[in-house]
Amino acid sequence: MMPTQSTVQSATCPECEGEIAFQRRPLAGEVVVCVGCSAELEVQTVEPLVLALAPEVEEDWGE
Ligand SMILES: [Zn+2]
């Protein structure tokens, strides 16, 4: 039998300090968008769960 864990993990947005809740287990390197400030956050580590602002990707599609 599989244990049914419904633990919702959450982390704090480094930009607005809003709470980011994960409905499922986050993955390292995953990018999520803060619902509070729309900042793109990258999951740095999952244990503990740490979020950091994702580096801004400048769209540079050739010339
Ligand atoms: Zn935020």
PDB file of the backbone (N, CA, C, O) and the ligand in Angstrom, with CONECT records:
HET     ZN  A 101       1
ATOM      1  N   MET A   1       0.839  -1.204   0.000  1.00  0.00           N
ATOM      2  CA  MET A   1       0.000   0.000   0.000  1.00  0.00           C
ATOM      3  C   MET A   1       0.871   1.250   0.000  1.00  0.00           C
ATOM      4  O   MET A   1       1.896   1.322   0.678  1.00  0.00           O
ATOM      5  N   MET A   2       0.438   2.212  -0.768  1.00  0.00           N
ATOM      6  CA  MET A   2       1.196   3.451  -0.834  1.00  0.00           C
ATOM      7  C   MET A   2       0.625   4.450   0.161  1.00  0.00           C
ATOM      8  O   MET A   2      -0.588   4.654   0.227  1.00  0.00           O
ATOM      9  N   PRO A   3       1.495   5.059   0.918  1.00  0.00           N
ATOM     10  CA  PRO A   3       1.013   6.093   1.836  1.00  0.00           C
ATOM     11  C   PRO A   3       0.547   7.302   1.039  1.00  0.00           C
ATOM     12  O   PRO A   3       1.210   7.726   0.092  1.00  0.00           O
ATOM     13  N   THR A   4      -0.557   7.834   1.416  1.00  0.00           N
ATOM     14  CA  THR A   4      -1.066   8.999   0.702  1.00  0.00           C
ATOM     15  C   THR A   4      -0.679  10.261   1.451  1.00  0.00           C
ATOM     16  O   THR A   4      -1.303  10.654   2.436  1.00  0.00           O
ATOM     17  N   GLN A   5       0.364  10.871   0.946  1.00  0.00           N
ATOM     18  CA  GLN A   5       0.808  12.114   1.568  1.00  0.00           C
ATOM     19  C   GLN A   5       0.290  13.282   0.752  1.00  0.00           C
ATOM     20  O   GLN A   5       0.530  13.369  -0.452  1.00  0.00           O
ATOM     21  N   SER A   6      -0.398  14.147   1.393  1.00  0.00           N
ATOM     22  CA  SER A   6      -0.933  15.312   0.698  1.00  0.00           C
ATOM     23  C   SER A   6      -0.305  16.580   1.251  1.00  0.00           C
ATOM     24  O   SER A   6      -0.968  17.595   1.465  1.00  0.00           O
ATOM     25  N   THR A   7       0.980  16.484   1.471  1.00  0.00           N
ATOM     26  CA  THR A   7       1.665  17.643   2.016  1.00  0.00           C
ATOM     27  C   THR A   7       1.918  18.662   0.923  1.00  0.00           C
ATOM     28  O   THR A   7       2.608  18.383  -0.057  1.00  0.00           O
ATOM     29  N   VAL A   8       1.363  19.820   1.096  1.00  0.00           N
ATOM     30  CA  VAL A   8       1.599  20.889   0.135  1.00  0.00           C
ATOM     31  C   VAL A   8       2.812  21.678   0.599  1.00  0.00           C
ATOM     32  O   VAL A   8       2.828  22.263   1.682  1.00  0.00           O
ATOM     33  N   GLN A   9       3.811  21.674  -0.241  1.00  0.00           N
ATOM     34  CA  GLN A   9       5.007  22.415   0.115  1.00  0.00           C
ATOM     35  C   GLN A   9       4.835  23.876  -0.294  1.00  0.00           C
ATOM     36  O   GLN A   9       4.154  24.202  -1.266  1.00  0.00           O
ATOM     37  N   SER A  10       5.466  24.720   0.469  1.00  0.00           N
ATOM     38  CA  SER A  10       5.391  26.128   0.106  1.00  0.00           C
ATOM     39  C   SER A  10       6.714  26.809   0.384  1.00  0.00           C
ATOM     40  O   SER A  10       7.494  26.363   1.226  1.00  0.00           O
ATOM     41  N   ALA A  11       6.956  27.881  -0.324  1.00  0.00           N
ATOM     42  CA  ALA A  11       8.175  28.654  -0.139  1.00  0.00           C
ATOM     43  C   ALA A  11       7.799  30.127  -0.212  1.00  0.00           C
ATOM     44  O   ALA A  11       6.679  30.492  -0.571  1.00  0.00           O
ATOM     45  N   THR A  12       8.759  30.949   0.136  1.00  0.00           N
ATOM     46  CA  THR A  12       8.490  32.381   0.134  1.00  0.00           C
ATOM     47  C   THR A  12       9.115  33.046  -1.080  1.00  0.00           C
ATOM     48  O   THR A  12      10.271  32.786  -1.415  1.00  0.00           O
ATOM     49  N   CYS A  13       8.358  33.892  -1.724  1.00  0.00           N
ATOM     50  CA  CYS A  13       8.864  34.631  -2.873  1.00  0.00           C
ATOM     51  C   CYS A  13       9.917  35.631  -2.393  1.00  0.00           C
ATOM     52  O   CYS A  13       9.646  36.430  -1.497  1.00  0.00           O
ATOM     53  N   PRO A  14      11.117  35.594  -2.984  1.00  0.00           N
ATOM     54  CA  PRO A  14      12.164  36.527  -2.568  1.00  0.00           C
ATOM     55  C   PRO A  14      11.873  37.954  -3.014  1.00  0.00           C
ATOM     56  O   PRO A  14      12.516  38.897  -2.554  1.00  0.00           O
ATOM     57  N   GLU A  15      10.928  38.106  -3.884  1.00  0.00           N
ATOM     58  CA  GLU A  15      10.624  39.433  -4.414  1.00  0.00           C
ATOM     59  C   GLU A  15       9.568  40.147  -3.571  1.00  0.00           C
ATOM     60  O   GLU A  15       9.760  41.294  -3.169  1.00  0.00           O
ATOM     61  N   CYS A  16       8.470  39.473  -3.310  1.00  0.00           N
ATOM     62  CA  CYS A  16       7.380  40.141  -2.594  1.00  0.00           C
ATOM     63  C   CYS A  16       7.049  39.453  -1.274  1.00  0.00           C
ATOM     64  O   CYS A  16       6.136  39.868  -0.560  1.00  0.00           O
ATOM     65  N   GLU A  17       7.796  38.401  -0.955  1.00  0.00           N
ATOM     66  CA  GLU A  17       7.590  37.660   0.284  1.00  0.00           C
ATOM     67  C   GLU A  17       6.227  37.005   0.361  1.00  0.00           C
ATOM     68  O   GLU A  17       5.753  36.650   1.440  1.00  0.00           O
ATOM     69  N   GLY A  18       5.615  36.851  -0.773  1.00  0.00           N
ATOM     70  CA  GLY A  18       4.341  36.144  -0.821  1.00  0.00           C
ATOM     71  C   GLY A  18       4.604  34.657  -0.756  1.00  0.00           C
ATOM     72  O   GLY A  18       5.711  34.196  -1.034  1.00  0.00           O
ATOM     73  N   GLU A  19       3.584  33.912  -0.390  1.00  0.00           N
ATOM     74  CA  GLU A  19       3.757  32.478  -0.281  1.00  0.00           C
ATOM     75  C   GLU A  19       3.470  31.798  -1.611  1.00  0.00           C
ATOM     76  O   GLU A  19       2.463  32.064  -2.267  1.00  0.00           O
ATOM     77  N   ILE A  20       4.375  30.922  -1.984  1.00  0.00           N
ATOM     78  CA  ILE A  20       4.192  30.138  -3.206  1.00  0.00           C
ATOM     79  C   ILE A  20       3.905  28.713  -2.768  1.00  0.00           C
ATOM     80  O   ILE A  20       4.734  28.077  -2.117  1.00  0.00           O
ATOM     81  N   ALA A  21       2.758  28.223  -3.116  1.00  0.00           N
ATOM     82  CA  ALA A  21       2.414  26.856  -2.741  1.00  0.00           C
ATOM     83  C   ALA A  21       2.543  25.932  -3.934  1.00  0.00           C
ATOM     84  O   ALA A  21       2.152  26.269  -5.051  1.00  0.00           O
ATOM     85  N   PHE A  22       3.092  24.776  -3.677  1.00  0.00           N
ATOM     86  CA  PHE A  22       3.237  23.778  -4.731  1.00  0.00           C
ATOM     87  C   PHE A  22       2.233  22.665  -4.493  1.00  0.00           C
ATOM     88  O   PHE A  22       2.205  22.049  -3.427  1.00  0.00           O
ATOM     89  N   GLN A  23       1.423  22.422  -5.482  1.00  0.00           N
ATOM     90  CA  GLN A  23       0.423  21.368  -5.360  1.00  0.00           C
ATOM     91  C   GLN A  23       1.072  19.995  -5.471  1.00  0.00           C
ATOM     92  O   GLN A  23       0.553  18.993  -4.980  1.00  0.00           O
ATOM     93  N   ARG A  24       2.221  19.984  -6.131  1.00  0.00           N
ATOM     94  CA  ARG A  24       2.947  18.724  -6.258  1.00  0.00           C
ATOM     95  C   ARG A  24       4.399  18.993  -5.907  1.00  0.00           C
ATOM     96  O   ARG A  24       4.803  20.139  -5.709  1.00  0.00           O
ATOM     97  N   ARG A  25       5.148  17.961  -5.834  1.00  0.00           N
ATOM     98  CA  ARG A  25       6.549  18.086  -5.453  1.00  0.00           C
ATOM     99  C   ARG A  25       7.320  18.897  -6.499  1.00  0.00           C
ATOM    100  O   ARG A  25       7.358  18.528  -7.672  1.00  0.00           O
ATOM    101  N   PRO A  26       7.924  19.984  -6.073  1.00  0.00           N
ATOM    102  CA  PRO A  26       8.689  20.794  -7.020  1.00  0.00           C
ATOM    103  C   PRO A  26       9.981  20.104  -7.431  1.00  0.00           C
ATOM    104  O   PRO A  26      10.496  19.246  -6.714  1.00  0.00           O
ATOM    105  N   LEU A  27      10.488  20.482  -8.576  1.00  0.00           N
ATOM    106  CA  LEU A  27      11.729  19.920  -9.075  1.00  0.00           C
ATOM    107  C   LEU A  27      12.793  21.008  -9.104  1.00  0.00           C
ATOM    108  O   LEU A  27      12.497  22.168  -9.388  1.00  0.00           O
ATOM    109  N   ALA A  28      14.023  20.631  -8.812  1.00  0.00           N
ATOM    110  CA  ALA A  28      15.116  21.598  -8.870  1.00  0.00           C
ATOM    111  C   ALA A  28      15.246  22.108 -10.300  1.00  0.00           C
ATOM    112  O   ALA A  28      15.257  21.332 -11.255  1.00  0.00           O
ATOM    113  N   GLY A  29      15.343  23.409 -10.423  1.00  0.00           N
ATOM    114  CA  GLY A  29      15.485  23.993 -11.748  1.00  0.00           C
ATOM    115  C   GLY A  29      14.151  24.371 -12.371  1.00  0.00           C
ATOM    116  O   GLY A  29      14.099  25.008 -13.423  1.00  0.00           O
ATOM    117  N   GLU A  30      13.078  23.972 -11.709  1.00  0.00           N
ATOM    118  CA  GLU A  30      11.753  24.306 -12.212  1.00  0.00           C
ATOM    119  C   GLU A  30      11.501  25.804 -12.045  1.00  0.00           C
ATOM    120  O   GLU A  30      11.906  26.405 -11.050  1.00  0.00           O
ATOM    121  N   VAL A  31      10.847  26.381 -13.000  1.00  0.00           N
ATOM    122  CA  VAL A  31      10.535  27.802 -12.930  1.00  0.00           C
ATOM    123  C   VAL A  31       9.041  27.973 -12.690  1.00  0.00           C
ATOM    124  O   VAL A  31       8.206  27.429 -13.413  1.00  0.00           O
ATOM    125  N   VAL A  32       8.732  28.743 -11.653  1.00  0.00           N
ATOM    126  CA  VAL A  32       7.338  29.009 -11.350  1.00  0.00           C
ATOM    127  C   VAL A  32       7.120  30.517 -11.365  1.00  0.00           C
ATOM    128  O   VAL A  32       8.064  31.296 -11.234  1.00  0.00           O
ATOM    129  N   VAL A  33       5.885  30.908 -11.525  1.00  0.00           N
ATOM    130  CA  VAL A  33       5.576  32.330 -11.535  1.00  0.00           C
ATOM    131  C   VAL A  33       4.817  32.680 -10.265  1.00  0.00           C
ATOM    132  O   VAL A  33       3.816  32.052  -9.921  1.00  0.00           O
ATOM    133  N   CYS A  34       5.317  33.693  -9.585  1.00  0.00           N
ATOM    134  CA  CYS A  34       4.676  34.128  -8.346  1.00  0.00           C
ATOM    135  C   CYS A  34       3.326  34.747  -8.670  1.00  0.00           C
ATOM    136  O   CYS A  34       3.208  35.577  -9.571  1.00  0.00           O
ATOM    137  N   VAL A  35       2.314  34.332  -7.925  1.00  0.00           N
ATOM    138  CA  VAL A  35       0.980  34.873  -8.171  1.00  0.00           C
ATOM    139  C   VAL A  35       0.857  36.290  -7.627  1.00  0.00           C
ATOM    140  O   VAL A  35      -0.028  37.052  -8.016  1.00  0.00           O
ATOM    141  N   GLY A  36       1.774  36.624  -6.710  1.00  0.00           N
ATOM    142  CA  GLY A  36       1.707  37.946  -6.083  1.00  0.00           C
ATOM    143  C   GLY A  36       2.311  39.040  -6.936  1.00  0.00           C
ATOM    144  O   GLY A  36       1.728  40.112  -7.094  1.00  0.00           O
ATOM    145  N   CYS A  37       3.508  38.759  -7.498  1.00  0.00           N
ATOM    146  CA  CYS A  37       4.213  39.811  -8.231  1.00  0.00           C
ATOM    147  C   CYS A  37       4.589  39.405  -9.642  1.00  0.00           C
ATOM    148  O   CYS A  37       5.250  40.155 -10.360  1.00  0.00           O
ATOM    149  N   SER A  38       4.169  38.224 -10.032  1.00  0.00           N
ATOM    150  CA  SER A  38       4.434  37.737 -11.393  1.00  0.00           C
ATOM    151  C   SER A  38       5.911  37.530 -11.699  1.00  0.00           C
ATOM    152  O   SER A  38       6.305  37.421 -12.860  1.00  0.00           O
ATOM    153  N   ALA A  39       6.722  37.476 -10.649  1.00  0.00           N
ATOM    154  CA  ALA A  39       8.144  37.237 -10.873  1.00  0.00           C
ATOM    155  C   ALA A  39       8.362  35.777 -11.228  1.00  0.00           C
ATOM    156  O   ALA A  39       7.671  34.889 -10.730  1.00  0.00           O
ATOM    157  N   GLU A  40       9.328  35.549 -12.090  1.00  0.00           N
ATOM    158  CA  GLU A  40       9.671  34.168 -12.425  1.00  0.00           C
ATOM    159  C   GLU A  40      10.688  33.683 -11.409  1.00  0.00           C
ATOM    160  O   GLU A  40      11.743  34.288 -11.220  1.00  0.00           O
ATOM    161  N   LEU A  41      10.353  32.593 -10.769  1.00  0.00           N
ATOM    162  CA  LEU A  41      11.205  32.056  -9.717  1.00  0.00           C
ATOM    163  C   LEU A  41      11.690  30.668 -10.081  1.00  0.00           C
ATOM    164  O   LEU A  41      10.943  29.820 -10.568  1.00  0.00           O
ATOM    165  N   GLU A  42      12.965  30.474  -9.827  1.00  0.00           N
ATOM    166  CA  GLU A  42      13.529  29.167 -10.122  1.00  0.00           C
ATOM    167  C   GLU A  42      13.749  28.411  -8.827  1.00  0.00           C
ATOM    168  O   GLU A  42      14.214  28.973  -7.835  1.00  0.00           O
ATOM    169  N   VAL A  43      13.415  27.147  -8.847  1.00  0.00           N
ATOM    170  CA  VAL A  43      13.637  26.313  -7.668  1.00  0.00           C
ATOM    171  C   VAL A  43      15.127  26.004  -7.577  1.00  0.00           C
ATOM    172  O   VAL A  43      15.688  25.304  -8.420  1.00  0.00           O
ATOM    173  N   GLN A  44      15.746  26.540  -6.541  1.00  0.00           N
ATOM    174  CA  GLN A  44      17.182  26.324  -6.372  1.00  0.00           C
ATOM    175  C   GLN A  44      17.452  24.957  -5.769  1.00  0.00           C
ATOM    176  O   GLN A  44      18.211  24.155  -6.314  1.00  0.00           O
ATOM    177  N   THR A  45      16.818  24.710  -4.643  1.00  0.00           N
ATOM    178  CA  THR A  45      16.945  23.412  -4.004  1.00  0.00           C
ATOM    179  C   THR A  45      15.563  23.009  -3.503  1.00  0.00           C
ATOM    180  O   THR A  45      14.718  23.854  -3.211  1.00  0.00           O
ATOM    181  N   VAL A  46      15.358  21.708  -3.411  1.00  0.00           N
ATOM    182  CA  VAL A  46      14.047  21.242  -2.963  1.00  0.00           C
ATOM    183  C   VAL A  46      14.068  20.806  -1.503  1.00  0.00           C
ATOM    184  O   VAL A  46      13.019  20.623  -0.885  1.00  0.00           O
ATOM    185  N   GLU A  47      15.254  20.644  -0.968  1.00  0.00           N
ATOM    186  CA  GLU A  47      15.359  20.193   0.425  1.00  0.00           C
ATOM    187  C   GLU A  47      16.473  20.947   1.136  1.00  0.00           C
ATOM    188  O   GLU A  47      17.608  20.470   1.143  1.00  0.00           O
ATOM    189  N   PRO A  48      16.204  22.086   1.725  1.00  0.00           N
ATOM    190  CA  PRO A  48      14.871  22.703   1.855  1.00  0.00           C
ATOM    191  C   PRO A  48      14.463  23.400   0.563  1.00  0.00           C
ATOM    192  O   PRO A  48      15.278  23.619  -0.334  1.00  0.00           O
ATOM    193  N   LEU A  49      13.209  23.732   0.496  1.00  0.00           N
ATOM    194  CA  LEU A  49      12.686  24.376  -0.685  1.00  0.00           C
ATOM    195  C   LEU A  49      13.098  25.841  -0.721  1.00  0.00           C
ATOM    196  O   LEU A  49      12.664  26.646   0.103  1.00  0.00           O
ATOM    197  N   VAL A  50      13.939  26.169  -1.687  1.00  0.00           N
ATOM    198  CA  VAL A  50      14.429  27.543  -1.817  1.00  0.00           C
ATOM    199  C   VAL A  50      14.162  28.048  -3.227  1.00  0.00           C
ATOM    200  O   VAL A  50      14.464  27.386  -4.220  1.00  0.00           O
ATOM    201  N   LEU A  51      13.591  29.229  -3.276  1.00  0.00           N
ATOM    202  CA  LEU A  51      13.313  29.836  -4.571  1.00  0.00           C
ATOM    203  C   LEU A  51      14.199  31.059  -4.759  1.00  0.00           C
ATOM    204  O   LEU A  51      14.535  31.749  -3.797  1.00  0.00           O
ATOM    205  N   ALA A  52      14.570  31.318  -5.994  1.00  0.00           N
ATOM    206  CA  ALA A  52      15.339  32.515  -6.302  1.00  0.00           C
ATOM    207  C   ALA A  52      14.816  33.069  -7.612  1.00  0.00           C
ATOM    208  O   ALA A  52      14.246  32.347  -8.431  1.00  0.00           O
ATOM    209  N   LEU A  53      15.017  34.347  -7.791  1.00  0.00           N
ATOM    210  CA  LEU A  53      14.567  34.959  -9.028  1.00  0.00           C
ATOM    211  C   LEU A  53      15.254  34.301 -10.208  1.00  0.00           C
ATOM    212  O   LEU A  53      16.475  34.146 -10.222  1.00  0.00           O
ATOM    213  N   ALA A  54      14.484  33.927 -11.173  1.00  0.00           N
ATOM    214  CA  ALA A  54      15.063  33.313 -12.370  1.00  0.00           C
ATOM    215  C   ALA A  54      15.803  34.401 -13.138  1.00  0.00           C
ATOM    216  O   ALA A  54      15.348  35.542 -13.217  1.00  0.00           O
ATOM    217  N   PRO A  55      16.936  34.034 -13.696  1.00  0.00           N
ATOM    218  CA  PRO A  55      17.681  35.033 -14.470  1.00  0.00           C
ATOM    219  C   PRO A  55      16.848  35.493 -15.652  1.00  0.00           C
ATOM    220  O   PRO A  55      16.188  34.699 -16.323  1.00  0.00           O
ATOM    221  N   GLU A  56      16.896  36.765 -15.884  1.00  0.00           N
ATOM    222  CA  GLU A  56      16.110  37.291 -16.998  1.00  0.00           C
ATOM    223  C   GLU A  56      16.688  36.831 -18.314  1.00  0.00           C
ATOM    224  O   GLU A  56      17.866  37.016 -18.618  1.00  0.00           O
ATOM    225  N   VAL A  57      15.831  36.242 -19.058  1.00  0.00           N
ATOM    226  CA  VAL A  57      16.285  35.767 -20.360  1.00  0.00           C
ATOM    227  C   VAL A  57      15.930  36.815 -21.404  1.00  0.00           C
ATOM    228  O   VAL A  57      14.759  37.090 -21.669  1.00  0.00           O
ATOM    229  N   GLU A  58      16.942  37.371 -21.970  1.00  0.00           N
ATOM    230  CA  GLU A  58      16.674  38.365 -23.003  1.00  0.00           C
ATOM    231  C   GLU A  58      16.433  37.659 -24.322  1.00  0.00           C
ATOM    232  O   GLU A  58      17.210  36.814 -24.764  1.00  0.00           O
ATOM    233  N   GLU A  59      15.361  38.029 -24.907  1.00  0.00           N
ATOM    234  CA  GLU A  59      15.054  37.383 -26.177  1.00  0.00           C
ATOM    235  C   GLU A  59      15.968  37.926 -27.254  1.00  0.00           C
ATOM    236  O   GLU A  59      15.912  39.095 -27.636  1.00  0.00           O
ATOM    237  N   ASP A  60      16.793  37.046 -27.716  1.00  0.00           N
ATOM    238  CA  ASP A  60      17.767  37.448 -28.704  1.00  0.00           C
ATOM    239  C   ASP A  60      17.771  36.423 -29.828  1.00  0.00           C
ATOM    240  O   ASP A  60      18.681  35.606 -29.964  1.00  0.00           O
ATOM    241  N   TRP A  61      16.747  36.500 -30.600  1.00  0.00           N
ATOM    242  CA  TRP A  61      16.563  35.505 -31.642  1.00  0.00           C
ATOM    243  C   TRP A  61      17.238  35.949 -32.947  1.00  0.00           C
ATOM    244  O   TRP A  61      16.583  36.361 -33.904  1.00  0.00           O
ATOM    245  N   GLY A  62      18.528  35.852 -32.946  1.00  0.00           N
ATOM    246  CA  GLY A  62      19.234  36.212 -34.176  1.00  0.00           C
ATOM    247  C   GLY A  62      19.062  37.684 -34.485  1.00  0.00           C
ATOM    248  O   GLY A  62      18.738  38.477 -33.600  1.00  0.00           O
ATOM    249  N   GLU A  63      19.271  38.042 -35.703  1.00  0.00           N
ATOM    250  CA  GLU A  63      19.204  39.457 -36.047  1.00  0.00           C
ATOM    251  C   GLU A  63      18.086  39.766 -37.016  1.00  0.00           C
ATOM    252  O   GLU A  63      17.903  40.921 -37.400  1.00  0.00           O
TER     253      GLU A  63
HETATM  254 ZN    ZN A 101       6.308  37.488  -5.527  1.00  0.00          ZN2+
END
